Amino acid sequence: MIKQHALTVIARLRQESVPGLRVLLDMIDQDIESNSIIPFSRLTTIHFARFVILEASELDGEMIPPQLSFSSNFDGPLDDHLKELFSVAGSGFDQVYQHCADYNAEGDISQKIAYFKQHSLPPPNAFYIGHRGLSVQMIQKQNQIRNAIEMFLNQNPQDNYKPSEIRQNILNFLESAGLRDIKPPEIVLRTLWGPVLILLGSILLLGLVISWAFVLKLFIAIVVFLIIWTIILRMKEKTDPEIQIETDDWKKDNLIQKIQTLKKDEDFVVQNQLTHLVPIKKGLFRLITLKAVLWAINLLANVFYNKGKLGNIPTIHFARWVIIDNNRRLLFFSNFDGSWESYLGDFIDKAAVGLTGVWSNSELFPKTKFLVFEGATDEERFKYWTRTYQITTQVWYTAYKNLTVVNVLNNNEIHQGIWKEKMTENEIIDWLRKL
Amino acid sequence: METLQIEDIQGILIRGYKNLRGARFILCQITDVQAARQLISDLLPVITRGDEKAEEKALNIAFTYKGVQKFNMNLSRNFSEEFQEGMDSVDRQRILGDYNSNDPKYWHWGVRNSGTEIDLIIMLFAPSNNAIDTIFSQVYENIRKSGVLVVKELNSEKLENDREHFGFHDGVSQPVLESMSRKKNATDDNIIADGEFIFGYTNEYGKEAISPTLTNGFDFGKNGSYMVFRQIQQEVHTFWDFMLRHSNQDNDAAIHLAAKMMGRYPSGTPITLSPLKDSEDPEMFMENNFNFYKDDKYGDKCPIGAHIRKANPRDGVNDNPEESTTVSKRHRILRRGRPYGPPLIEDMNVPKMLDAIKAGQMPEENIGLHFICFNTNISRQFEFIQQQWMNNKKFDHLYNDPDPIIGVDGKPPVNGTNKPEPPGEFTLQACPVRKKLLDVPQFTKIKGGAYFFLPGLDALQQMQKS
């Protein structure tokens, strides 16, 4: 089964080269698929990719220099992905990265790959995949198959056939059209059982090897720890400031202007993107809490939310949280279906607890209770907070701009059904419903 | 439970003035603010309040952002972004999909830099449109004195049996405000928090919508609402001609197909409750107590892309009826639309309409609906419904189905060039396999529109004094 991964490369920019880079990135974005600098549609391993300039900014009285972030969601091994980037669009990446402080455009491909690896972050603190086990090529192939079947049905009404005959007609058509050449992938998803067994196993081991009294003490210690943690948390939640709807004219105008530039890039295709960068609340307590929540979300994304819904949100292709700048800022990338308004609505309606659990540890988040409650459900304040910390994505690429997550998964089920040896009448009826 | 300050709320939010069959919408520009203040103070005593029954006449007024601005109110917290920008702005155009034939550049009114921007709307209601001149002669006198410039007057007369121009019973499904729910027999799914439609009350998130506020602390939004107005021209001939062509010119089949697209029969009967043919029970014509998940999950009766299912999916999306209901309740609007222009057939009998069309009779070109709705968060309610449900070809698990009745499905120009979107499809889910209608044309065109703010009576006092 093909595995999808997340690459995040963050390199420091020279302050004076930021304006020039902005122009270059704009040129790429104007014709994202086939521009002459980085023609993204020729990069076959990429699902989604983006360049984002993290502007110079002040944090706790210290200047953080401007940085360039390149991130991708890609298929297969990292080395193959990087090799493709540089063999297909090497000179384009040179043009971009010559704006960075320590990039050597003269070097050979292996040096450039080494540069990317050196500046790449460890895997995201939390990474969500909406359609596991489906490569870019497979997603496109499956859509081609589905489109062909739809066309066949449009031209050949099936009014007088039984379900099993209709299926056979479709299979015959695919055979004749040469569309039964590729088998669907076998997708094996992890389940909750893995982590549960590991946990039970460890408890058993501790009990047998050390003693059951020790396990009990450990359990009590954890409970005591959680009580203390909760008390500290509640104290903090009562005093942490939350964002106020800006009334100061100058700041208000700045924000409105920024939101307007963000909106200009939205709603051109079926999907949209979001890049969000927010300082983490000061102190070890919040940092450790944040890391623990992200760890848990990452685990759940792997073993539970791995069938196309995060929380209950069915519209996210890929999303990731990464902690950057020496544990001081939290960066969030997302590729989703539909509008910003509907995505944020989904956050609140379908996944408020998880998202509040994460972002309550960051600056000025709407007031929370017990880490995960309230917060995001303060609808208008939460949307305002999100826009406040959202940043511009200079370059954004999607490999299947006409497909939603629901479409991708449905296409796969159609494909799987084509290759199934035996199907009952009911299974055939269910399968035909996917058309 | 909250109690509405009904005497401070303009009447149109509380009732639809059903008995007042005639209406006129006077769209004005304010040239002299002092005179406009005088106009407000002249009108204040005759503005219809929520606690009046309004049997003989009704009058309500609302302002665009440009209009409010002229009064120099000192706002410490401004109106929402979308209200400030206005319906004809580039951003709202993108969200509403108003491109190509719906582009504001073709609108008859409400367009910036064209002399048709609107500051103020005066809405008059009377037993018939003809009676308006006499009943409101004093109001006309006040308008004349105030020197406001009348940009346009939009007339309306209700059609027989509450039909709209395609021939369908309109306005059956309305949310019931929570504080008024004891009076009406409504189901929980259809009882919506007052704050979704009126500022100053709790909304579906258990919060109060962020309301414009004056520097002196006065809650300017309180008891007011945002009013969305869109003039929707209906292409009645295109509509029925399409249905007839896809039904071998058979009236019954054409009506059934149109009912599939609408989700209700012309009578109003929901097709999900009566899938094969229209019911004869008049109770069904007003029926609104139904859901989709349990008996019509796949759309075999009411297609997933049908107009009423896209406008209010009830419990039918994302395979999770409870959550779907909660979400649907957060995207509702209170509708107060009125038809305009002469109908094809006076009594709105649909088979007769079809015969007329087959006989080559053409409806008047300029007929349609003055769509009016109220909400406190335009981007989460009206715009969301238009963008994410109506125009969205990917609604639920669909691939390429915009709303067949009012979906406009336009995309912003790429690098300056505006490519018309290919026509949408309409999928008729069925067992054993679906049918599809291809190349469904647009049956409506947007001809004007604006976002208004309908203030409470106290807020109007503030404007008059300011």
Interface residues (C-beta under 8 A of the other chain):
Chain A: Q30 D31 E150 L153 N154 P157 Q158 Y161 K162 P163 I166 I245 T247 I256 I259 Q260 K263 E266 D267 F268 V270 N312 P314 D337 G338 S339 E341 S342 G345 I348 D349 K350 T377 D378 E379 E380 T404 V406 N407 N410 I428 I429 L432 R433 L435
Chain B: S76 R77 E81 D91 R94 I95 Y205 G206 K207 A209 I210 Y298 N318 N320 E323 T326 V327 R330 H331 N377 S379 R380 E383 F384 Q387 Q388 N392 K394 D396 H397 Y399 K411 P412 V414 N415 Q429 C431 P432 V433 R434 K435 K436 L438
